[in-house]
Amino acid sequence: MSTKQIVQDLLQKLPEDVSLHDVAREIEFVAAVRQGVAEIERGERIPIEEIERELPFHQGQ
């Protein structure tokens, strides 16, 4: 599915009275998810253990 098709599909699913700001946020969310999936497919992921070490509530445990 092309980027244009993804945006068109998203627009079809949003309510008629959606704000331009909300449309932009939805597009940003879809873009971030697609980027994350692409990174995973390329093997560019961070192990969960490394992420947990960076979280403040795991400090000193």
N, C-alpha and C positions, 0 to 999 in steps of 0.2 A: 504494500500500500504506500503510495507516495505521501509526502508531507502535506501537500495540498488536499489530498483525499482525507487524511487524518483530521485536518482542521475543518474541512467541510462536514465530516461525520460528527465531530465535536459540536459544531454550531447547530446541527440538526437536533442534537440531544439537549441543548440548553433551552431554558424557558424564553419566551418572547421578550419578557421585560428585563432580561439580564443586562447588567451594566457593562460598559466597555472595560472597566477595571476588572470585573469578574471574568470576562472573556480572556483578558490578558493573563490573569492568574492561572486559568485552566490550561491555556496554551503553554505557559511556563512549566506547569506541573507535568504535562504530557511530554514536553521536551526533556525534562530532567529524568523521567522514567526511561524514555527511549535511550538517552545517553548512558544511563546506568546499565541497562540491558546490553547495549553495544560494548561497554567496557568489560562486562562479565564474559561476553562471547569472545572477546579478544584476550581473555585471561588477565585482565587488569583489575583484579579485585584485591581487597585488603582482608586478611583473615580476621574473623570476629574477635579473636583473642587480642589482636593489636588494637582494634577499635575499643574494646572494653578497657584496656590499659589507659587509654586517653580520656575516658569518661571520668568526670570529677567524683562520682560516688564510688568509684573503684580504687581511688587513691588510698594507699596505706593498707589495703586488704591483702 
